[in-house]
Amino acid sequence: MVSCPKCGTEVPTPIKTWPIPSRKPLGKGEEPRLSGIFECPNCRARFRAAVEVKAGVEKAASIKTVVERIKGIQGELMQTLKNLREKIKTLETERSDLMIEIDKLKKVADARVNVLESEVTMLREEVKSLKDLLGYSGELEK
């Protein structure tokens, strides 16, 4: 058994194992050394450690540990789904607020355009009346 480096709890089975490559060829009846990733059932810390060949892969495949892992993954997925739904709801409200703000800005811009157009029209009329008053005939002096 391997103990957790954080809390010291005994972790009986690895989550995943793989053989450690050897520089020398293995002798007859000699099994390759194994390394594995372990997850502490107490603090959920993951760590690597050497696996005893006797404990090996057979214990890792026990149905109880697989079911526990699946339940843990299911709980994490449900929490992620809940968080994503909350984020989507927040983004939808932000989007609607932004659309309202865009509509207000469009109305303000349209009002300013109307004011500017009326001012330009008024200035053109003033220019025309000043030309008439001064007797400007439209000929340019050279």
Biotite code that builds the C-alpha atoms (Angstrom):
import biotite.structure as struc

atoms = struc.array([
    struc.Atom([0.000, 0.000, 0.000], chain_id="A", res_id=1, res_name="MET", atom_name="CA", element="C"),
    struc.Atom([0.992, 3.588, -0.674], chain_id="A", res_id=2, res_name="VAL", atom_name="CA", element="C"),
    struc.Atom([0.355, 6.485, 1.684], chain_id="A", res_id=3, res_name="SER", atom_name="CA", element="C"),
    struc.Atom([-0.842, 9.937, 0.607], chain_id="A", res_id=4, res_name="CYS", atom_name="CA", element="C"),
    struc.Atom([1.923, 12.577, 0.756], chain_id="A", res_id=5, res_name="PRO", atom_name="CA", element="C"),
    struc.Atom([-0.528, 15.249, 1.984], chain_id="A", res_id=6, res_name="LYS", atom_name="CA", element="C"),
    struc.Atom([-2.563, 13.534, 4.703], chain_id="A", res_id=7, res_name="CYS", atom_name="CA", element="C"),
    struc.Atom([-0.841, 10.153, 5.136], chain_id="A", res_id=8, res_name="GLY", atom_name="CA", element="C"),
    struc.Atom([-3.942, 8.058, 4.383], chain_id="A", res_id=9, res_name="THR", atom_name="CA", element="C"),
    struc.Atom([-3.283, 4.598, 2.984], chain_id="A", res_id=10, res_name="GLU", atom_name="CA", element="C"),
    struc.Atom([-4.346, 4.352, -0.675], chain_id="A", res_id=11, res_name="VAL", atom_name="CA", element="C"),
    struc.Atom([-4.841, 0.713, -1.674], chain_id="A", res_id=12, res_name="PRO", atom_name="CA", element="C"),
    struc.Atom([-5.302, 0.899, -5.453], chain_id="A", res_id=13, res_name="THR", atom_name="CA", element="C"),
    struc.Atom([-4.002, 3.091, -8.257], chain_id="A", res_id=14, res_name="PRO", atom_name="CA", element="C"),
    struc.Atom([-6.253, 4.840, -10.769], chain_id="A", res_id=15, res_name="ILE", atom_name="CA", element="C"),
    struc.Atom([-3.905, 4.073, -13.626], chain_id="A", res_id=16, res_name="LYS", atom_name="CA", element="C"),
    struc.Atom([-0.740, 1.989, -13.961], chain_id="A", res_id=17, res_name="THR", atom_name="CA", element="C"),
    struc.Atom([1.984, 1.609, -16.559], chain_id="A", res_id=18, res_name="TRP", atom_name="CA", element="C"),
    struc.Atom([5.253, -0.333, -16.786], chain_id="A", res_id=19, res_name="PRO", atom_name="CA", element="C"),
    struc.Atom([8.504, 1.476, -16.085], chain_id="A", res_id=20, res_name="ILE", atom_name="CA", element="C"),
    struc.Atom([10.889, 0.826, -18.985], chain_id="A", res_id=21, res_name="PRO", atom_name="CA", element="C"),
    struc.Atom([14.051, -1.029, -18.035], chain_id="A", res_id=22, res_name="SER", atom_name="CA", element="C"),
    struc.Atom([17.448, -0.596, -19.663], chain_id="A", res_id=23, res_name="ARG", atom_name="CA", element="C"),
    struc.Atom([18.253, -4.258, -19.150], chain_id="A", res_id=24, res_name="LYS", atom_name="CA", element="C"),
    struc.Atom([16.140, -7.014, -20.646], chain_id="A", res_id=25, res_name="PRO", atom_name="CA", element="C"),
    struc.Atom([13.919, -8.733, -18.120], chain_id="A", res_id=26, res_name="LEU", atom_name="CA", element="C"),
    struc.Atom([14.959, -12.167, -16.947], chain_id="A", res_id=27, res_name="GLY", atom_name="CA", element="C"),
    struc.Atom([12.780, -15.268, -17.062], chain_id="A", res_id=28, res_name="LYS", atom_name="CA", element="C"),
    struc.Atom([9.824, -14.975, -14.692], chain_id="A", res_id=29, res_name="GLY", atom_name="CA", element="C"),
    struc.Atom([10.753, -11.391, -13.864], chain_id="A", res_id=30, res_name="GLU", atom_name="CA", element="C"),
    struc.Atom([7.880, -8.947, -14.099], chain_id="A", res_id=31, res_name="GLU", atom_name="CA", element="C"),
    struc.Atom([8.301, -5.320, -15.163], chain_id="A", res_id=32, res_name="PRO", atom_name="CA", element="C"),
    struc.Atom([8.196, -2.676, -12.458], chain_id="A", res_id=33, res_name="ARG", atom_name="CA", element="C"),
    struc.Atom([5.027, -0.626, -12.425], chain_id="A", res_id=34, res_name="LEU", atom_name="CA", element="C"),
    struc.Atom([4.281, 2.995, -11.647], chain_id="A", res_id=35, res_name="SER", atom_name="CA", element="C"),
    struc.Atom([0.848, 4.466, -11.085], chain_id="A", res_id=36, res_name="GLY", atom_name="CA", element="C"),
    struc.Atom([-1.333, 7.429, -10.305], chain_id="A", res_id=37, res_name="ILE", atom_name="CA", element="C"),
    struc.Atom([-3.139, 7.244, -6.990], chain_id="A", res_id=38, res_name="PHE", atom_name="CA", element="C"),
    struc.Atom([-6.027, 9.345, -5.643], chain_id="A", res_id=39, res_name="GLU", atom_name="CA", element="C"),
    struc.Atom([-6.411, 9.753, -1.915], chain_id="A", res_id=40, res_name="CYS", atom_name="CA", element="C"),
    struc.Atom([-9.966, 8.875, -0.769], chain_id="A", res_id=41, res_name="PRO", atom_name="CA", element="C"),
    struc.Atom([-9.629, 11.320, 2.127], chain_id="A", res_id=42, res_name="ASN", atom_name="CA", element="C"),
    struc.Atom([-8.257, 14.575, 0.601], chain_id="A", res_id=43, res_name="CYS", atom_name="CA", element="C"),
    struc.Atom([-8.690, 13.765, -3.137], chain_id="A", res_id=44, res_name="ARG", atom_name="CA", element="C"),
    struc.Atom([-5.015, 14.554, -3.809], chain_id="A", res_id=45, res_name="ALA", atom_name="CA", element="C"),
    struc.Atom([-3.504, 12.810, -6.831], chain_id="A", res_id=46, res_name="ARG", atom_name="CA", element="C"),
    struc.Atom([0.092, 11.612, -6.791], chain_id="A", res_id=47, res_name="PHE", atom_name="CA", element="C"),
    struc.Atom([2.454, 9.190, -8.507], chain_id="A", res_id=48, res_name="ARG", atom_name="CA", element="C"),
    struc.Atom([4.114, 6.262, -6.794], chain_id="A", res_id=49, res_name="ALA", atom_name="CA", element="C"),
    struc.Atom([5.641, 2.886, -7.535], chain_id="A", res_id=50, res_name="ALA", atom_name="CA", element="C"),
    struc.Atom([3.145, 0.019, -7.533], chain_id="A", res_id=51, res_name="VAL", atom_name="CA", element="C"),
    struc.Atom([3.867, -3.274, -5.876], chain_id="A", res_id=52, res_name="GLU", atom_name="CA", element="C"),
    struc.Atom([3.677, -5.996, -8.494], chain_id="A", res_id=53, res_name="VAL", atom_name="CA", element="C"),
    struc.Atom([1.695, -8.232, -6.130], chain_id="A", res_id=54, res_name="LYS", atom_name="CA", element="C"),
    struc.Atom([-0.970, -5.568, -5.562], chain_id="A", res_id=55, res_name="ALA", atom_name="CA", element="C"),
    struc.Atom([-0.797, -4.637, -9.248], chain_id="A", res_id=56, res_name="GLY", atom_name="CA", element="C"),
    struc.Atom([-3.574, -4.262, -11.727], chain_id="A", res_id=57, res_name="VAL", atom_name="CA", element="C"),
    struc.Atom([-6.000, -6.861, -10.317], chain_id="A", res_id=58, res_name="GLU", atom_name="CA", element="C"),
    struc.Atom([-6.970, -4.731, -7.326], chain_id="A", res_id=59, res_name="LYS", atom_name="CA", element="C"),
    struc.Atom([-7.206, -1.578, -9.466], chain_id="A", res_id=60, res_name="ALA", atom_name="CA", element="C"),
    struc.Atom([-10.043, -3.067, -11.438], chain_id="A", res_id=61, res_name="ALA", atom_name="CA", element="C"),
    struc.Atom([-12.268, -3.818, -8.483], chain_id="A", res_id=62, res_name="SER", atom_name="CA", element="C"),
    struc.Atom([-15.876, -2.914, -9.141], chain_id="A", res_id=63, res_name="ILE", atom_name="CA", element="C"),
    struc.Atom([-16.262, -0.992, -5.905], chain_id="A", res_id=64, res_name="LYS", atom_name="CA", element="C"),
    struc.Atom([-13.498, 1.487, -6.730], chain_id="A", res_id=65, res_name="THR", atom_name="CA", element="C"),
    struc.Atom([-14.806, 1.912, -10.269], chain_id="A", res_id=66, res_name="VAL", atom_name="CA", element="C"),
    struc.Atom([-18.318, 2.646, -8.972], chain_id="A", res_id=67, res_name="VAL", atom_name="CA", element="C"),
    struc.Atom([-16.930, 5.153, -6.463], chain_id="A", res_id=68, res_name="GLU", atom_name="CA", element="C"),
    struc.Atom([-14.942, 6.884, -9.193], chain_id="A", res_id=69, res_name="ARG", atom_name="CA", element="C"),
    struc.Atom([-18.008, 7.021, -11.456], chain_id="A", res_id=70, res_name="ILE", atom_name="CA", element="C"),
    struc.Atom([-20.100, 8.538, -8.645], chain_id="A", res_id=71, res_name="LYS", atom_name="CA", element="C"),
    struc.Atom([-17.386, 11.123, -8.003], chain_id="A", res_id=72, res_name="GLY", atom_name="CA", element="C"),
    struc.Atom([-17.206, 12.000, -11.689], chain_id="A", res_id=73, res_name="ILE", atom_name="CA", element="C"),
    struc.Atom([-21.011, 12.210, -11.878], chain_id="A", res_id=74, res_name="GLN", atom_name="CA", element="C"),
    struc.Atom([-21.070, 14.615, -8.919], chain_id="A", res_id=75, res_name="GLY", atom_name="CA", element="C"),
    struc.Atom([-18.387, 16.789, -10.525], chain_id="A", res_id=76, res_name="GLU", atom_name="CA", element="C"),
    struc.Atom([-20.274, 16.818, -13.830], chain_id="A", res_id=77, res_name="LEU", atom_name="CA", element="C"),
    struc.Atom([-23.520, 17.800, -12.106], chain_id="A", res_id=78, res_name="MET", atom_name="CA", element="C"),
    struc.Atom([-21.739, 20.663, -10.341], chain_id="A", res_id=79, res_name="GLN", atom_name="CA", element="C"),
    struc.Atom([-20.192, 21.780, -13.634], chain_id="A", res_id=80, res_name="THR", atom_name="CA", element="C"),
    struc.Atom([-23.594, 21.662, -15.318], chain_id="A", res_id=81, res_name="LEU", atom_name="CA", element="C"),
    struc.Atom([-25.108, 23.756, -12.524], chain_id="A", res_id=82, res_name="LYS", atom_name="CA", element="C"),
    struc.Atom([-22.297, 26.319, -12.827], chain_id="A", res_id=83, res_name="ASN", atom_name="CA", element="C"),
    struc.Atom([-22.691, 26.483, -16.594], chain_id="A", res_id=84, res_name="LEU", atom_name="CA", element="C"),
    struc.Atom([-26.444, 27.039, -16.315], chain_id="A", res_id=85, res_name="ARG", atom_name="CA", element="C"),
    struc.Atom([-25.852, 29.882, -13.851], chain_id="A", res_id=86, res_name="GLU", atom_name="CA", element="C"),
    struc.Atom([-23.292, 31.454, -16.182], chain_id="A", res_id=87, res_name="LYS", atom_name="CA", element="C"),
    struc.Atom([-25.671, 31.154, -19.150], chain_id="A", res_id=88, res_name="ILE", atom_name="CA", element="C"),
    struc.Atom([-28.441, 32.823, -17.156], chain_id="A", res_id=89, res_name="LYS", atom_name="CA", element="C"),
    struc.Atom([-26.078, 35.651, -16.153], chain_id="A", res_id=90, res_name="THR", atom_name="CA", element="C"),
    struc.Atom([-24.927, 36.119, -19.743], chain_id="A", res_id=91, res_name="LEU", atom_name="CA", element="C"),
    struc.Atom([-28.518, 36.215, -20.998], chain_id="A", res_id=92, res_name="GLU", atom_name="CA", element="C"),
    struc.Atom([-29.438, 38.963, -18.526], chain_id="A", res_id=93, res_name="THR", atom_name="CA", element="C"),
    struc.Atom([-26.287, 40.907, -19.464], chain_id="A", res_id=94, res_name="GLU", atom_name="CA", element="C"),
    struc.Atom([-27.201, 40.534, -23.137], chain_id="A", res_id=95, res_name="ARG", atom_name="CA", element="C"),
    struc.Atom([-30.737, 41.855, -22.576], chain_id="A", res_id=96, res_name="SER", atom_name="CA", element="C"),
    struc.Atom([-29.353, 44.785, -20.551], chain_id="A", res_id=97, res_name="ASP", atom_name="CA", element="C"),
    struc.Atom([-26.901, 45.579, -23.335], chain_id="A", res_id=98, res_name="LEU", atom_name="CA", element="C"),
    struc.Atom([-29.648, 45.416, -25.967], chain_id="A", res_id=99, res_name="MET", atom_name="CA", element="C"),
    struc.Atom([-31.736, 47.915, -23.942], chain_id="A", res_id=100, res_name="ILE", atom_name="CA", element="C"),
    struc.Atom([-28.705, 50.187, -23.608], chain_id="A", res_id=101, res_name="GLU", atom_name="CA", element="C"),
    struc.Atom([-28.042, 49.947, -27.369], chain_id="A", res_id=102, res_name="ILE", atom_name="CA", element="C"),
    struc.Atom([-31.660, 50.952, -28.086], chain_id="A", res_id=103, res_name="ASP", atom_name="CA", element="C"),
    struc.Atom([-31.340, 53.967, -25.765], chain_id="A", res_id=104, res_name="LYS", atom_name="CA", element="C"),
    struc.Atom([-28.085, 54.999, -27.457], chain_id="A", res_id=105, res_name="LEU", atom_name="CA", element="C"),
    struc.Atom([-29.713, 54.680, -30.886], chain_id="A", res_id=106, res_name="LYS", atom_name="CA", element="C"),
    struc.Atom([-32.566, 56.956, -29.773], chain_id="A", res_id=107, res_name="LYS", atom_name="CA", element="C"),
    struc.Atom([-30.098, 59.536, -28.427], chain_id="A", res_id=108, res_name="VAL", atom_name="CA", element="C"),
    struc.Atom([-28.087, 59.367, -31.664], chain_id="A", res_id=109, res_name="ALA", atom_name="CA", element="C"),
    struc.Atom([-31.247, 59.790, -33.789], chain_id="A", res_id=110, res_name="ASP", atom_name="CA", element="C"),
    struc.Atom([-32.279, 62.822, -31.706], chain_id="A", res_id=111, res_name="ALA", atom_name="CA", element="C"),
    struc.Atom([-28.845, 64.399, -32.185], chain_id="A", res_id=112, res_name="ARG", atom_name="CA", element="C"),
    struc.Atom([-28.975, 63.723, -35.925], chain_id="A", res_id=113, res_name="VAL", atom_name="CA", element="C"),
    struc.Atom([-32.368, 65.444, -36.141], chain_id="A", res_id=114, res_name="ASN", atom_name="CA", element="C"),
    struc.Atom([-31.077, 68.466, -34.188], chain_id="A", res_id=115, res_name="VAL", atom_name="CA", element="C"),
    struc.Atom([-27.984, 68.726, -36.381], chain_id="A", res_id=116, res_name="LEU", atom_name="CA", element="C"),
    struc.Atom([-30.033, 68.412, -39.566], chain_id="A", res_id=117, res_name="GLU", atom_name="CA", element="C"),
    struc.Atom([-32.352, 71.186, -38.446], chain_id="A", res_id=118, res_name="SER", atom_name="CA", element="C"),
    struc.Atom([-29.362, 73.393, -37.540], chain_id="A", res_id=119, res_name="GLU", atom_name="CA", element="C"),
    struc.Atom([-27.767, 72.766, -40.939], chain_id="A", res_id=120, res_name="VAL", atom_name="CA", element="C"),
    struc.Atom([-31.054, 73.619, -42.677], chain_id="A", res_id=121, res_name="THR", atom_name="CA", element="C"),
    struc.Atom([-31.363, 76.803, -40.616], chain_id="A", res_id=122, res_name="MET", atom_name="CA", element="C"),
    struc.Atom([-27.766, 77.800, -41.448], chain_id="A", res_id=123, res_name="LEU", atom_name="CA", element="C"),
    struc.Atom([-28.383, 77.223, -45.163], chain_id="A", res_id=124, res_name="ARG", atom_name="CA", element="C"),
    struc.Atom([-31.452, 79.467, -44.998], chain_id="A", res_id=125, res_name="GLU", atom_name="CA", element="C"),
    struc.Atom([-29.418, 82.156, -43.201], chain_id="A", res_id=126, res_name="GLU", atom_name="CA", element="C"),
    struc.Atom([-26.706, 81.946, -45.872], chain_id="A", res_id=127, res_name="VAL", atom_name="CA", element="C"),
    struc.Atom([-29.345, 82.294, -48.595], chain_id="A", res_id=128, res_name="LYS", atom_name="CA", element="C"),
    struc.Atom([-30.986, 85.291, -46.885], chain_id="A", res_id=129, res_name="SER", atom_name="CA", element="C"),
    struc.Atom([-27.572, 86.959, -46.361], chain_id="A", res_id=130, res_name="LEU", atom_name="CA", element="C"),
    struc.Atom([-26.735, 86.462, -50.032], chain_id="A", res_id=131, res_name="LYS", atom_name="CA", element="C"),
    struc.Atom([-30.064, 88.028, -50.999], chain_id="A", res_id=132, res_name="ASP", atom_name="CA", element="C"),
    struc.Atom([-29.547, 90.917, -48.570], chain_id="A", res_id=133, res_name="LEU", atom_name="CA", element="C"),
    struc.Atom([-26.030, 91.647, -49.815], chain_id="A", res_id=134, res_name="LEU", atom_name="CA", element="C"),
    struc.Atom([-27.008, 91.249, -53.439], chain_id="A", res_id=135, res_name="GLY", atom_name="CA", element="C"),
    struc.Atom([-24.617, 88.438, -54.075], chain_id="A", res_id=136, res_name="TYR", atom_name="CA", element="C"),
    struc.Atom([-25.286, 87.228, -57.584], chain_id="A", res_id=137, res_name="SER", atom_name="CA", element="C"),
    struc.Atom([-23.284, 84.051, -57.395], chain_id="A", res_id=138, res_name="GLY", atom_name="CA", element="C"),
    struc.Atom([-20.420, 85.226, -59.627], chain_id="A", res_id=139, res_name="GLU", atom_name="CA", element="C"),
    struc.Atom([-16.961, 84.696, -58.278], chain_id="A", res_id=140, res_name="LEU", atom_name="CA", element="C"),
    struc.Atom([-14.491, 87.553, -58.463], chain_id="A", res_id=141, res_name="GLU", atom_name="CA", element="C"),
    struc.Atom([-11.243, 86.635, -60.139], chain_id="A", res_id=142, res_name="LYS", atom_name="CA", element="C"),
])
